[in-house]
Amino acid sequence: MRVDVLALDGVFDLGLSAILDAFQTANELLDGSAIAAAPFRVRTVGVRRRVRTAQGLTVPVHPIGARTADCVVVPAIGFKMPGPLEAALARPDVRDAGDALRRWSRGGATMAAACIGTFVMAESGVLDNQRATTTWWLAPLFRRRYPRVLLDESNMIVASGRCVTAGAALSHIDLALWLVRSVSPQLAALTAKYLIVDSRPSQSAYALTDHLAHSDPIVQRFEKWARARLADGFSLDAAARAVGASKRTLARRMQSGLGRSPLSYFQTLRVERAVHLLKTDQASLDDIAARVGYADAATLRMLLRRRLHLGVREIRRNGVAWSDDSDAHPAVRDAQPDQPLDRRTSRKAPSAQSRRPRSRTRA
């Protein structure tokens, strides 16, 4: 596989290194194994002769030239906040990169990007009408700038057509391993073991909802209202009154800014609070469930599994989002639609000990 890694000025050092090191490790492992796969022919290319990383290191780059790449990878550029990022996206070299990305795409290459690199690729139009993920805290900005992209920021990796996108920062390594896996699952598994990389199919457990870069005052008022009443039942009528908007306007602004309904976001805040309490408080799971508005521990346990792919013990023990339900690395999953889970709508899950039939809980 011929892989061109497009490095722009200010490229994120860790992201570029993770991609190059993953492919190099895969090639080295090929030499000493019986795996029947061709080596990766990787070049770092640029649209300018001189490229420096975000930390000021010089990156030797090849001109793009006429070589046809099988795969193009766009690592992040080192701009983590909306203002500086939007200014960077207006640079002439980013516009020239967009021209090159469109040519590569028309030529049939697999188009891959990670973290802020997804913004560069979306800027070119290559991701239009495709599913994609991006850096979790910049999802509202991404959604606003690129309404034609079907954003799913909950997943670490999203494959759609010939496009593959990855989430924040260290997802560069997940993206590189996904590309290796497309050639040889055995080689990808071996490379992951050598690099000590675990499966991380979801970004959700890492996301901090109060760090999402949204600026809509209605969304901000809803978040403040929701955080103050997580232990209470959700009411769309009460929420609309609290933010000074109609129910339809609130739902539309939430969907536009955060890509989810008011109830879904309310449940996300409940999960975030529950995870915080599990990490910092020795209270029982039933007590924590009550403090975030759920009728019992079974309901909260089921929601944590659905949203984070984690059990309570894992959250309390590790505080990190290693997935325990998939051997494939990295996983590519469709997001599951949110289902209402609160005191009035949840069903009690059967306990492992009693295995009793499910019964409806009361408010």
C-alpha positions in Angstrom: 0.0 0.0 0.0 1.3 3.4 -1.0 0.5 5.9 1.8 1.0 9.7 1.6 0.9 11.5 4.9 0.1 15.1 4.3 1.9 17.4 6.8 0.8 21.0 6.9 2.7 23.8 8.7 2.0 23.5 12.5 1.3 19.8 12.2 0.6 18.2 15.6 3.9 16.5 16.6 2.3 13.5 18.4 -0.2 12.8 15.6 2.4 12.8 12.8 4.8 10.7 14.9 2.1 8.2 15.9 1.1 7.6 12.3 4.6 7.2 11.0 5.8 5.0 13.9 2.8 2.7 13.5 3.5 2.1 9.9 7.2 1.7 10.5 6.5 -0.8 13.3 4.2 -2.8 11.1 6.8 -3.0 8.3 9.5 -4.1 10.8 7.2 -6.8 12.2 6.5 -8.0 8.6 10.2 -8.7 8.1 10.3 -11.3 10.9 6.9 -12.9 10.4 5.2 -15.2 8.0 2.3 -12.7 7.4 1.6 -12.6 3.7 1.3 -8.8 3.2 3.2 -6.2 1.2 5.1 -3.5 3.2 3.7 0.0 3.5 5.4 2.5 1.3 5.0 5.7 3.3 5.9 9.2 2.3 5.5 12.5 4.2 4.3 15.0 1.6 3.6 18.7 1.8 2.1 21.6 -0.3 5.0 23.8 0.8 8.8 23.1 0.7 9.2 24.1 4.3 7.0 22.6 7.1 7.5 22.9 10.8 5.6 21.1 13.5 3.6 22.8 16.2 6.7 22.4 18.5 8.9 24.0 15.9 10.7 20.9 14.5 11.4 20.8 10.8 9.6 18.1 8.8 11.3 16.8 5.7 8.6 16.6 3.1 8.3 15.4 -0.5 6.3 17.4 -3.1 3.0 15.8 -3.8 4.0 15.2 -7.4 2.4 12.7 -9.8 2.6 9.5 -7.6 -0.8 7.9 -7.2 -1.4 7.1 -3.5 -3.6 4.2 -2.4 -4.2 6.0 0.9 -3.8 9.6 2.1 -3.6 10.4 5.8 -4.1 13.9 7.2 -2.8 14.3 10.8 -4.0 17.2 13.0 -2.6 20.7 12.9 -1.8 22.1 16.3 -4.8 24.4 16.9 -7.0 23.1 19.7 -9.4 26.1 20.2 -12.1 27.4 17.8 -10.7 30.9 17.2 -7.1 29.9 16.2 -8.3 26.9 14.3 -10.7 28.9 12.1 -7.9 31.3 11.4 -5.6 28.4 10.4 -8.3 26.9 8.1 -8.3 30.1 6.1 -4.5 29.9 5.3 -3.4 29.6 1.7 -1.6 26.3 2.3 -4.8 24.7 3.7 -6.7 25.8 0.6 -4.0 24.3 -1.6 -4.2 21.1 0.6 -7.9 21.0 -0.2 -7.2 21.0 -4.0 -4.7 18.1 -3.5 -7.2 16.2 -1.3 -9.9 16.5 -4.0 -7.5 15.2 -6.6 -6.5 12.2 -4.5 -10.2 11.5 -3.8 -11.1 11.6 -7.5 -8.2 9.2 -8.1 -9.8 6.6 -5.9 -7.5 6.9 -2.8 -8.7 6.0 0.7 -9.0 9.3 2.5 -8.1 9.2 6.2 -7.9 12.0 8.8 -7.6 12.2 12.6 -8.4 14.9 15.2 -8.1 18.4 13.8 -7.1 16.8 10.4 -10.8 16.0 10.0 -11.4 19.8 9.7 -8.8 20.1 7.0 -10.4 17.2 5.1 -14.0 18.5 5.6 -12.8 21.9 4.4 -12.0 20.3 1.0 -15.5 18.9 0.6 -14.3 15.3 0.5 -16.4 14.4 3.6 -19.7 15.8 2.2 -22.5 13.3 2.6 -20.2 10.9 4.5 -20.3 9.8 8.1 -17.4 11.1 10.1 -16.1 11.7 13.6 -13.8 14.5 14.9 -12.2 15.9 18.1 -15.0 15.6 20.7 -14.7 19.1 22.2 -14.9 20.8 18.7 -17.9 18.8 17.5 -20.2 21.8 17.7 -17.9 23.9 15.6 -17.5 21.1 13.1 -21.2 20.6 12.9 -21.7 24.3 12.3 -19.0 24.6 9.6 -19.8 21.4 7.7 -23.5 20.7 7.8 -23.2 18.3 4.9 -21.0 15.9 6.9 -22.9 13.3 9.0 -21.1 13.8 12.2 -20.9 11.0 14.9 -18.4 12.3 17.4 -19.1 9.5 19.9 -17.0 6.9 18.0 -13.2 6.8 17.9 -13.2 5.6 14.3 -15.8 6.0 11.6 -15.5 4.5 8.2 -17.8 5.7 5.4 -17.3 4.9 1.7 -13.6 5.5 1.0 -13.3 7.9 4.0 -12.0 7.0 7.4 -11.9 9.5 10.2 -10.7 9.3 13.8 -11.3 11.3 17.0 -9.1 13.3 19.3 -5.3 13.3 19.7 -4.2 9.7 20.4 -6.8 8.4 18.0 -4.0 8.9 15.3 -2.7 5.5 16.5 -6.2 4.0 16.2 -6.4 5.4 12.6 -3.0 4.0 11.6 -3.9 0.6 13.1 -7.2 0.6 11.3 -5.4 1.2 8.0 -2.9 -1.6 8.8 -5.9 -3.9 9.6 -7.4 -3.2 6.2 -4.4 -5.0 4.8 -3.8 -7.6 7.5 -5.9 -8.0 10.7 -3.1 -10.3 12.0 -0.4 -7.6 11.4 -2.6 -4.9 13.0 -3.1 -7.1 16.1 0.6 -7.8 16.4 1.5 -4.1 15.9 -1.0 -3.1 18.6 0.6 -5.5 21.0 4.1 -4.2 20.3 2.9 -0.6 20.8 0.8 -1.6 23.9 -2.4 -0.1 22.4 -5.8 -1.3 23.7 -9.1 -1.1 21.9 -10.9 2.3 22.4 -14.0 2.2 20.2 -15.7 5.2 21.8 -14.7 8.8 22.7 -17.7 9.2 24.9 -16.0 8.2 28.2 -13.3 10.8 27.6 -15.6 13.7 26.7 -16.3 16.5 29.2 -19.6 18.0 28.2 -18.8 21.4 29.8 -15.7 21.6 27.6 -17.7 21.3 24.4 -17.0 24.4 22.3 -20.6 25.6 21.8 -21.6 29.3 21.9 -25.3 29.2 21.5 -26.9 31.0 24.5 -30.0 28.7 24.4 -27.7 25.7 24.6 -25.8 27.3 27.4 -28.9 28.1 29.4 -30.2 24.6 28.9 -27.0 23.1 30.2 -27.1 25.2 33.3 -30.7 24.3 33.9 -30.0 20.6 33.3 -27.0 20.4 35.6 -29.1 21.9 38.5 -31.8 19.2 38.2 -30.1 15.9 37.2 -31.8 14.1 40.2 -35.2 15.2 38.9 -37.2 13.9 36.1 -36.7 15.4 32.6 -39.4 17.7 31.3 -39.2 19.3 27.9 -41.9 21.9 28.8 -39.9 22.9 31.9 -36.7 23.1 30.0 -38.2 25.3 27.3 -39.6 27.7 29.9 -36.2 27.8 31.7 -34.3 28.8 28.5 -37.0 31.2 27.2 -37.6 29.3 23.9 -40.3 27.1 22.4 -39.9 23.3 22.6 -39.3 23.2 18.9 -36.7 26.0 19.0 -34.9 24.3 21.9 -34.8 21.0 20.1 -33.6 22.5 16.9 -30.8 24.5 18.5 -29.6 21.5 20.5 -29.6 19.4 17.3 -27.8 22.1 15.4 -25.2 22.8 18.1 -24.6 19.4 19.7 -26.2 16.9 17.3 -28.6 15.5 19.9 -32.0 16.0 21.5 -32.5 17.8 24.8 -33.3 14.4 26.5 -30.2 12.8 25.0 -28.0 15.6 26.3 -29.7 15.5 29.7 -28.8 11.8 29.9 -25.2 12.5 28.8 -24.9 14.9 31.7 -26.3 12.3 34.1 -23.7 9.8 32.9 -20.9 12.3 33.3 -22.0 13.0 36.9 -22.4 9.3 37.6 -18.9 8.6 36.3 -17.4 11.4 38.4 -19.1 10.1 41.5 -18.0 6.5 40.9 -14.4 7.7 40.7 -14.5 10.1 43.7 -17.2 8.8 46.1 -17.5 5.5 47.9 -21.3 5.6 47.9 -23.2 2.6 46.8 -24.4 2.4 43.2 -28.0 2.7 44.3 -27.2 5.9 46.0 -25.3 7.3 43.0 -28.2 6.3 40.7 -30.6 8.2 42.9 -28.3 11.3 42.9 -28.4 11.4 39.1 -32.1 10.7 38.7 -32.3 6.9 38.1 -34.6 4.6 40.0 -32.1 1.9 40.8 -28.5 0.6 40.2 -29.6 -1.7 37.4 -30.8 1.1 35.2 -27.6 3.1 35.7 -25.4 0.0 35.1 -27.3 -0.6 31.9 -26.8 3.0 30.7 -23.1 3.0 31.5 -22.7 -0.2 29.4 -24.7 1.3 26.5 -23.0 4.7 26.5 -19.4 3.8 27.6 -19.0 0.1 27.0 -17.8 -0.1 30.5 -18.8 -1.8 33.7 -18.9 -0.1 37.1 -15.9 -2.0 38.4 -13.8 -0.8 35.5 -14.8 2.8 35.9 -14.0 2.7 39.6 -10.8 0.7 39.2 -9.3 2.4 36.1 -11.1 5.6 35.4 -10.3 5.1 31.8 -12.2 4.0 28.7 -10.8 0.6 27.7 -13.4 -1.4 25.9 -14.1 -4.9 27.2 -16.5 -6.1 24.6 -14.5 -6.4 21.4 -11.4 -8.2 20.3 -11.1 -6.3 17.1 -8.7 -3.3 17.1 -9.7 -0.6 16.3 -13.4 -1.1 16.2 -15.7 0.6 13.8 -19.2 0.8 15.1 -22.5 2.4 14.3 -23.8 4.6 17.1 -26.8 3.2 18.9 -29.7 5.6 19.1 -30.4 7.0 22.5 -33.4 5.5 24.4 -35.0 7.5 27.2 -33.9 6.1 30.6 -35.1 8.0 33.6 -37.2 7.3 36.6 -40.5 7.3 34.7 -39.5 5.4 31.6 -36.8 2.8 32.6 -37.3 -0.9 32.9 -35.5 -2.7 35.7 -32.8 -5.0 34.4 -32.6 -8.5 36.0 -29.8 -8.9 38.5 -27.1 -11.5 37.9 -27.9 -13.2 41.2 -31.7 -13.6 41.1 -32.2 -13.5 37.3 -35.7 -12.4 38.0 -38.0 -11.3 35.0 -37.9 -7.7 34.1 -40.5 -5.5 35.8 -41.4 -1.8 35.3 -40.0 0.6 37.9 -42.1 3.3 39.3 -41.3 7.0 39.2 
